[in-house]
Amino acid sequence: MSIATSEPVRTPTQQSRRWMIITASIAVALSVLLYWIGLSGRHSVLLGVSLLLISAAIPISGVPAVVRFRRLPYQSRDGARREVSTLSWAIYGNRTTLREPAVRRLHSAGVRACRHAGVDLESGPGRERARQVLGEEVVAFLDDPRATPVDAGRMRHYLTAFERLDLRKGLA
């Protein structure tokens, strides 16, 4: 008996024996069920024996019964699977607004696109050019991304506006 949990501590032999008893009873029940459904006796027994052989080979092969994957550190970096999933659900439904990491990503993509296209959002002429190309709503988003919640329609609008930028100017 374990002092902390008050459950008996099972040795690997006891666990193996318990595993075999459970699988043997499942194999017998499966064989009886298959015979009752209408499968021939030979085939029912053959499937039950096959189940027993597979269950006996699993512990010997060293394949773990339970596989636990380590948890990804979602909060430590942008661009993780959760952010892509959030963007996908925002486009297809299930959520009305994007989460904050996705909004930050969208904002940084817009600022980088403007910088790459040669549009300076800090200067007067640059802001005027950004208003002409992107529109007033997109410039307001680039100024303060948290001012209005971003839903799927707004995100599409922003991305379409960012695509209107002539990115070749940044290369010249």
Accessible surface in RSA format (square Angstrom, percent):
REM  Atomic radii and reference values for relative SASA: ProtOr
REM  Chains: A
REM  Algorithm: Lee & Richards
REM  Probe-radius: 1.40
REM  Slices: 20
REM RES _ NUM      All-atoms   Total-Side   Main-Chain    Non-polar    All polar
REM                ABS   REL    ABS   REL    ABS   REL    ABS   REL    ABS   REL
RES MET A   1   173.35  89.8 112.38  74.4  60.97 145.2 103.01  87.6  70.34  93.2
RES SER A   2    32.04  27.1  23.53  31.4   8.51  19.6  11.74  25.0  20.31  28.5
RES ILE A   3   179.77 102.3 150.70 112.3  29.08  70.1 157.73 113.6  22.04  59.8
RES ALA A   4    99.23  91.2  57.72  89.1  41.51  94.4  67.02  94.4  32.21  85.3
RES THR A   5    87.57  62.3  69.05  70.0  18.52  44.1  69.66  93.6  17.91  27.1
RES SER A   6    81.49  68.9  67.41  90.0  14.08  32.4  41.87  89.2  39.62  55.5
RES GLU A   7   109.36  62.8 108.15  81.8   1.21   2.9  30.58  59.1  78.78  64.3
RES PRO A   8    77.91  56.8  69.79  63.6   8.12  29.5  69.86  57.7   8.05  50.0
RES VAL A   9   106.38  70.0  85.21  77.1  21.17  51.0  89.42  77.7  16.96  46.0
RES ARG A  10   100.43  42.2  83.75  42.7  16.68  39.7  11.97  16.4  88.46  53.6
RES THR A  11    69.06  49.1  66.51  67.4   2.55   6.1  64.58  86.7   4.48   6.8
RES PRO A  12   108.95  79.4 103.75  94.6   5.19  18.9 105.35  87.0   3.60  22.4
RES THR A  13    86.45  61.5  80.96  82.1   5.48  13.1  50.53  67.9  35.92  54.3
RES GLN A  14    82.98  46.4  79.28  57.9   3.69   8.8  19.79  42.1  63.19  47.9
RES GLN A  15   100.60  56.3  95.44  69.7   5.16  12.3  25.59  54.5  75.01  56.9
RES SER A  16    52.20  44.1  46.85  62.5   5.36  12.3  25.75  54.8  26.45  37.1
RES ARG A  17   137.61  57.8 131.50  67.0   6.11  14.6  54.83  74.9  82.78  50.2
RES ARG A  18   120.95  50.8 118.39  60.3   2.57   6.1  37.77  51.6  83.18  50.4
RES TRP A  19    93.95  37.7  91.27  44.2   2.67   6.3  93.45  49.8   0.49   0.8
RES MET A  20    70.23  36.4  69.38  45.9   0.85   2.0  65.90  56.0   4.34   5.7
RES ILE A  21   111.98  63.7 107.97  80.4   4.01   9.7 111.04  80.0   0.94   2.5
RES ILE A  22    78.76  44.8  77.55  57.8   1.21   2.9  78.76  56.7   0.00   0.0
RES THR A  23    11.72   8.3  11.42  11.6   0.31   0.7  11.72  15.7   0.00   0.0
RES ALA A  24    36.85  33.9  36.73  56.7   0.12   0.3  36.85  51.9   0.00   0.0
RES SER A  25    64.65  54.6  53.23  71.0  11.42  26.3  47.74 101.7  16.90  23.7
RES ILE A  26    94.13  53.6  91.66  68.3   2.48   6.0  93.63  67.4   0.51   1.4
RES ALA A  27     1.87   1.7   1.56   2.4   0.31   0.7   1.86   2.6   0.01   0.0
RES VAL A  28    94.79  62.4  92.25  83.5   2.54   6.1  94.76  82.3   0.03   0.1
RES ALA A  29    60.26  55.4  49.58  76.5  10.68  24.3  56.35  79.4   3.91  10.4
RES LEU A  30    62.71  34.9  59.18  42.3   3.53   8.9  62.30  43.8   0.40   1.1
RES SER A  31    18.30  15.5  17.36  23.2   0.95   2.2  14.09  30.0   4.22   5.9
RES VAL A  32    95.49  62.8  92.32  83.6   3.17   7.6  95.15  82.7   0.34   0.9
RES LEU A  33    86.50  48.2  83.67  59.9   2.83   7.1  86.27  60.6   0.23   0.6
RES LEU A  34    34.79  19.4  34.79  24.9   0.00   0.0  34.79  24.4   0.00   0.0
RES TYR A  35   141.15  65.9 133.22  75.8   7.93  20.6  85.48  64.2  55.67  68.6
RES TRP A  36   198.73  79.8 173.06  83.8  25.67  60.3 148.46  79.2  50.27  81.6
RES ILE A  37   118.33  67.3  87.16  64.9  31.17  75.1  92.38  66.5  25.94  70.4
RES GLY A  38    64.26  79.2   0.00   N/A  64.26  79.2  32.83  90.1  31.43  70.4
RES LEU A  39    67.74  37.7  60.92  43.6   6.82  17.1  63.67  44.7   4.07  11.0
RES SER A  40    55.70  47.1  41.18  55.0  14.52  33.4  50.98 108.6   4.72   6.6
RES GLY A  41    29.61  36.5   0.00   N/A  29.61  36.5  22.42  61.5   7.19  16.1
RES ARG A  42   212.93  89.4 200.08 102.0  12.86  30.6  77.43 105.8 135.51  82.1
RES HIS A  43   101.35  55.4 100.87  70.1   0.48   1.2  67.49  69.6  33.86  39.4
RES SER A  44     2.10   1.8   2.10   2.8   0.00   0.0   2.10   4.5   0.00   0.0
RES VAL A  45    92.32  60.7  91.09  82.5   1.22   2.9  91.83  79.8   0.49   1.3
RES LEU A  46   110.39  61.5 107.71  77.1   2.68   6.7 110.15  77.4   0.24   0.6
RES LEU A  47    82.80  46.1  80.00  57.2   2.80   7.0  80.00  56.2   2.80   7.5
RES GLY A  48     3.80   4.7   0.00   N/A   3.80   4.7   3.80  10.4   0.00   0.0
RES VAL A  49    68.95  45.4  68.43  62.0   0.52   1.2  68.43  59.5   0.52   1.4
RES SER A  50    41.57  35.1  39.48  52.7   2.09   4.8  22.51  47.9  19.06  26.7
RES LEU A  51    54.01  30.1  52.22  37.4   1.79   4.5  53.70  37.7   0.31   0.8
RES LEU A  52    53.17  29.6  52.25  37.4   0.92   2.3  52.48  36.9   0.69   1.9
RES LEU A  53   119.04  66.3 114.82  82.1   4.22  10.6 115.02  80.8   4.02  10.8
RES ILE A  54   105.32  59.9 102.63  76.5   2.69   6.5 105.16  75.7   0.16   0.4
RES SER A  55     4.80   4.1   4.46   6.0   0.34   0.8   4.80  10.2   0.00   0.0
RES ALA A  56    33.54  30.8  29.41  45.4   4.12   9.4  31.48  44.3   2.05   5.4
RES ALA A  57    53.29  49.0  49.72  76.7   3.57   8.1  52.40  73.8   0.89   2.4
RES ILE A  58    66.32  37.7  64.75  48.2   1.57   3.8  66.32  47.8   0.00   0.0
RES PRO A  59    69.19  50.4  41.15  37.5  28.03 101.9  50.03  41.3  19.15 119.0
RES ILE A  60   149.80  85.2 120.57  89.8  29.22  70.4 126.99  91.4  22.81  61.9
RES SER A  61    73.73  62.3  34.69  46.3  39.05  89.9  43.43  92.5  30.30  42.5
RES GLY A  62    59.95  73.9   0.00   N/A  59.95  73.9  35.65  97.8  24.30  54.4
RES VAL A  63    91.72  60.4  81.85  74.1   9.86  23.8  84.04  73.0   7.68  20.8
RES PRO A  64    82.66  60.2  66.60  60.7  16.06  58.4  76.61  63.3   6.05  37.6
RES ALA A  65    96.96  89.2  53.42  82.4  43.54  99.0  60.33  85.0  36.63  97.0
RES VAL A  66    98.97  65.1  79.20  71.7  19.77  47.6  82.35  71.6  16.62  45.1
RES VAL A  67    93.13  61.3  67.97  61.5  25.16  60.6  70.44  61.2  22.69  61.5
RES ARG A  68   209.05  87.8 175.49  89.5  33.55  79.9  67.43  92.2 141.62  85.8
RES PHE A  69   179.00  89.6 151.06  93.6  27.94  72.7 153.79  93.2  25.22  72.2
RES ARG A  70   192.84  81.0 167.20  85.2  25.64  61.0  82.20 112.3 110.64  67.1
RES ARG A  71   193.82  81.4 167.66  85.5  26.16  62.3  71.76  98.1 122.06  74.0
RES LEU A  72    41.86  23.3  35.08  25.1   6.78  17.0  35.08  24.6   6.78  18.2
RES PRO A  73    64.10  46.7  50.78  46.3  13.32  48.4  63.43  52.4   0.67   4.2
RES TYR A  74    56.86  26.5  43.28  24.6  13.59  35.4  16.79  12.6  40.08  49.4
RES GLN A  75   161.75  90.5 129.16  94.4  32.60  77.6  67.09 142.8  94.66  71.8
RES SER A  76    83.47  70.5  43.80  58.5  39.67  91.4  48.82 104.0  34.65  48.5
RES ARG A  77   132.79  55.8 117.62  60.0  15.17  36.1  57.99  79.2  74.80  45.3
RES ASP A  78    64.88  45.4  42.98  42.8  21.90  51.8  10.75  25.3  54.13  54.0
RES GLY A  79    38.86  47.9   0.00   N/A  38.86  47.9  12.78  35.1  26.08  58.4
RES ALA A  80     8.88   8.2   4.40   6.8   4.49  10.2   8.66  12.2   0.23   0.6
RES ARG A  81   162.91  68.4 155.87  79.5   7.04  16.8  69.15  94.5  93.76  56.8
RES ARG A  82    93.03  39.1  87.63  44.7   5.39  12.8  33.15  45.3  59.87  36.3
RES GLU A  83    15.13   8.7   9.54   7.2   5.58  13.3   9.96  19.3   5.17   4.2
RES VAL A  84    89.17  58.7  89.17  80.7   0.00   0.0  89.17  77.5   0.00   0.0
RES SER A  85    50.31  42.5  44.01  58.7   6.30  14.5  29.63  63.1  20.68  29.0
RES THR A  86     6.41   4.6   4.42   4.5   1.99   4.7   2.82   3.8   3.59   5.4
RES LEU A  87    50.06  27.9  50.06  35.8   0.00   0.0  50.06  35.2   0.00   0.0
RES SER A  88    45.34  38.3  42.95  57.3   2.39   5.5  23.31  49.6  22.03  30.9
RES TRP A  89   124.57  50.0 124.12  60.1   0.46   1.1 101.80  54.3  22.77  36.9
RES ALA A  90     2.72   2.5   0.33   0.5   2.39   5.4   0.42   0.6   2.30   6.1
RES ILE A  91    61.63  35.1  50.39  37.5  11.24  27.1  50.39  36.3  11.24  30.5
RES TYR A  92   179.37  83.7 144.09  82.0  35.28  91.8 103.68  77.9  75.69  93.3
RES GLY A  93    28.86  35.6   0.00   N/A  28.86  35.6  28.16  77.3   0.71   1.6
RES ASN A  94   117.21  80.8  66.62  64.4  50.59 121.8  22.99  55.3  94.22  91.1
RES ARG A  95    98.42  41.3  82.70  42.2  15.71  37.4  13.91  19.0  84.50  51.2
RES THR A  96   115.27  82.0 103.55 105.0  11.72  27.9  85.50 114.8  29.77  45.0
RES THR A  97    55.57  39.5  51.28  52.0   4.29  10.2  23.92  32.1  31.65  47.8
RES LEU A  98    12.96   7.2   0.00   0.0  12.96  32.6   0.13   0.1  12.83  34.5
RES ARG A  99    89.78  37.7  83.13  42.4   6.65  15.8  46.40  63.4  43.38  26.3
RES GLU A 100    80.91  46.5  72.39  54.8   8.52  20.3  45.72  88.4  35.19  28.7
RES PRO A 101    47.76  34.8  47.76  43.5   0.00   0.0  47.76  39.4   0.00   0.0
RES ALA A 102     1.13   1.0   0.53   0.8   0.59   1.3   0.53   0.8   0.59   1.6
RES VAL A 103    15.53  10.2  15.53  14.1   0.00   0.0  15.53  13.5   0.00   0.0
RES ARG A 104   100.63  42.3  96.45  49.2   4.18   9.9  48.48  66.3  52.15  31.6
RES ARG A 105   102.77  43.2  99.49  50.7   3.28   7.8  12.61  17.2  90.16  54.6
RES LEU A 106    10.98   6.1   6.98   5.0   4.00  10.1  10.68   7.5   0.30   0.8
RES HIS A 107    40.37  22.1  40.37  28.1   0.00   0.0  27.56  28.4  12.81  14.9
RES SER A 108    38.91  32.9  36.11  48.2   2.81   6.5  34.98  74.5   3.93   5.5
RES ALA A 109    35.31  32.5  30.13  46.5   5.18  11.8  30.98  43.6   4.33  11.5
RES GLY A 110     0.00   0.0   0.00   N/A   0.00   0.0   0.00   0.0   0.00   0.0
RES VAL A 111    36.56  24.1  35.91  32.5   0.65   1.6  35.91  31.2   0.65   1.8
RES ARG A 112   127.13  53.4 123.97  63.2   3.16   7.5  55.55  75.9  71.58  43.4
RES ALA A 113    17.19  15.8  12.09  18.7   5.10  11.6  16.68  23.5   0.52   1.4
RES CYS A 114     1.05   0.8   1.05   1.2   0.00   0.0   1.05   2.7   0.00   0.0
RES ARG A 115   161.46  67.8 144.00  73.4  17.47  41.6  72.29  98.8  89.18  54.0
RES HIS A 116    77.64  42.4  70.16  48.8   7.48  19.1  46.05  47.5  31.59  36.8
RES ALA A 117     0.69   0.6   0.06   0.1   0.63   1.4   0.06   0.1   0.63   1.7
RES GLY A 118    56.27  69.4   0.00   N/A  56.27  69.4  32.39  88.9  23.88  53.5
RES VAL A 119     5.55   3.6   0.00   0.0   5.55  13.4   1.27   1.1   4.27  11.6
RES ASP A 120    74.91  52.5  68.67  68.3   6.24  14.8  33.23  78.2  41.68  41.6
RES LEU A 121    24.04  13.4  19.15  13.7   4.89  12.3  19.15  13.4   4.89  13.2
RES GLU A 122   159.66  91.7 128.95  97.6  30.71  73.1  54.96 106.3 104.70  85.5
RES SER A 123    40.38  34.1  32.96  44.0   7.43  17.1  34.51  73.5   5.87   8.2
RES GLY A 124    52.64  64.9   0.00   N/A  52.64  64.9  36.65 100.6  15.99  35.8
RES PRO A 125   109.68  79.9  96.45  87.9  13.23  48.1 104.50  86.3   5.18  32.2
RES GLY A 126    10.03  12.4   0.00   N/A  10.03  12.4   8.91  24.5   1.11   2.5
RES ARG A 127    56.29  23.6  56.29  28.7   0.00   0.0  24.57  33.6  31.73  19.2
RES GLU A 128    86.73  49.8  86.72  65.6   0.01   0.0  37.74  73.0  48.99  40.0
RES ARG A 129    70.99  29.8  69.01  35.2   1.98   4.7  42.63  58.3  28.36  17.2
RES ALA A 130     0.00   0.0   0.00   0.0   0.00   0.0   0.00   0.0   0.00   0.0
RES ARG A 131    83.91  35.2  73.89  37.7  10.02  23.9  24.33  33.3  59.58  36.1
RES GLN A 132   136.93  76.6  99.66  72.8  37.27  88.7  39.66  84.4  97.27  73.8
RES VAL A 133    42.02  27.6  34.63  31.4   7.38  17.8  40.46  35.2   1.56   4.2
RES LEU A 134     1.87   1.0   0.00   0.0   1.87   4.7   0.00   0.0   1.87   5.0
RES GLY A 135    25.70  31.7   0.00   N/A  25.70  31.7  25.40  69.7   0.30   0.7
RES GLU A 136   105.74  60.7  98.31  74.4   7.42  17.7  63.54 122.9  42.20  34.5
RES GLU A 137    79.02  45.4  69.51  52.6   9.52  22.7  41.12  79.5  37.90  30.9
RES VAL A 138     0.06   0.0   0.06   0.1   0.00   0.0   0.06   0.1   0.00   0.0
RES VAL A 139     0.78   0.5   0.78   0.7   0.00   0.0   0.78   0.7   0.00   0.0
RES ALA A 140    50.67  46.6  44.14  68.1   6.53  14.9  48.17  67.8   2.50   6.6
RES PHE A 141     5.80   2.9   1.10   0.7   4.71  12.2   5.06   3.1   0.74   2.1
RES LEU A 142     9.22   5.1   0.08   0.1   9.14  23.0   0.09   0.1   9.13  24.6
RES ASP A 143    79.45  55.7  46.55  46.3  32.90  77.8  28.34  66.7  51.11  51.0
RES ASP A 144    70.72  49.5  69.12  68.8   1.59   3.8  23.90  56.2  46.82  46.7
RES PRO A 145    25.76  18.8  24.09  22.0   1.67   6.1  24.10  19.9   1.66  10.3
RES ARG A 146   173.73  72.9 144.32  73.6  29.41  70.0  61.68  84.3 112.05  67.9
RES ALA A 147    67.74  62.3  32.43  50.1  35.30  80.3  41.07  57.8  26.66  70.6
RES THR A 148    61.06  43.4  59.18  60.0   1.88   4.5  50.95  68.4  10.10  15.3
RES PRO A 149    91.30  66.5  77.70  70.8  13.60  49.4  89.56  73.9   1.74  10.8
RES VAL A 150     1.89   1.2   0.00   0.0   1.89   4.6   0.00   0.0   1.89   5.1
RES ASP A 151    60.34  42.3  60.32  60.0   0.02   0.0  13.98  32.9  46.36  46.2
RES ALA A 152    18.91  17.4  17.10  26.4   1.81   4.1  17.10  24.1   1.81   4.8
RES GLY A 153    41.91  51.7   0.00   N/A  41.91  51.7  31.45  86.3  10.47  23.4
RES ARG A 154    79.38  33.3  75.26  38.4   4.13   9.8  11.37  15.5  68.01  41.2
RES MET A 155     3.40   1.8   3.40   2.3   0.00   0.0   1.75   1.5   1.66   2.2
RES ARG A 156   118.23  49.6 116.03  59.1   2.20   5.2  54.92  75.1  63.31  38.4
RES HIS A 157    74.57  40.8  67.98  47.3   6.59  16.9  50.74  52.3  23.83  27.7
RES TYR A 158     1.49   0.7   1.49   0.8   0.00   0.0   0.00   0.0   1.49   1.8
RES LEU A 159    72.93  40.6  72.37  51.8   0.55   1.4  72.37  50.8   0.55   1.5
RES THR A 160    74.44  52.9  72.76  73.8   1.68   4.0  50.09  67.3  24.35  36.8
RES ALA A 161     0.00   0.0   0.00   0.0   0.00   0.0   0.00   0.0   0.00   0.0
RES PHE A 162    14.63   7.3  11.72   7.3   2.91   7.6  11.96   7.3   2.67   7.6
RES GLU A 163   143.54  82.4 113.15  85.6  30.39  72.4  48.52  93.9  95.02  77.6
RES ARG A 164   122.90  51.6  96.28  49.1  26.61  63.4  61.44  84.0  61.46  37.2
RES LEU A 165    10.39   5.8   1.11   0.8   9.28  23.3   1.52   1.1   8.87  23.9
RES ASP A 166    48.76  34.2  40.55  40.4   8.22  19.4  24.39  57.4  24.37  24.3
RES LEU A 167    79.44  44.2  75.82  54.2   3.62   9.1  76.06  53.4   3.38   9.1
RES ARG A 168   178.94  75.1 174.23  88.8   4.71  11.2  75.27 102.9 103.67  62.8
RES LYS A 169   111.79  54.5  93.55  57.4  18.23  43.4  60.01  54.0  51.78  55.2
RES GLY A 170    38.15  47.0   0.00   N/A  38.15  47.0  11.58  31.8  26.57  59.5
RES LEU A 171   139.09  77.5 106.05  75.9  33.04  83.1 108.98  76.5  30.11  81.0
RES ALA A 172   123.85 113.9  54.96  84.8  68.90 156.7  91.90 129.4  31.95  84.6
END  Absolute sums over single chains surface
CHAIN  1 A    12661.2      10560.5       2100.7       8050.7       4610.6
END  Absolute sums over all chains
TOTAL         12661.2      10560.5       2100.7       8050.7       4610.6
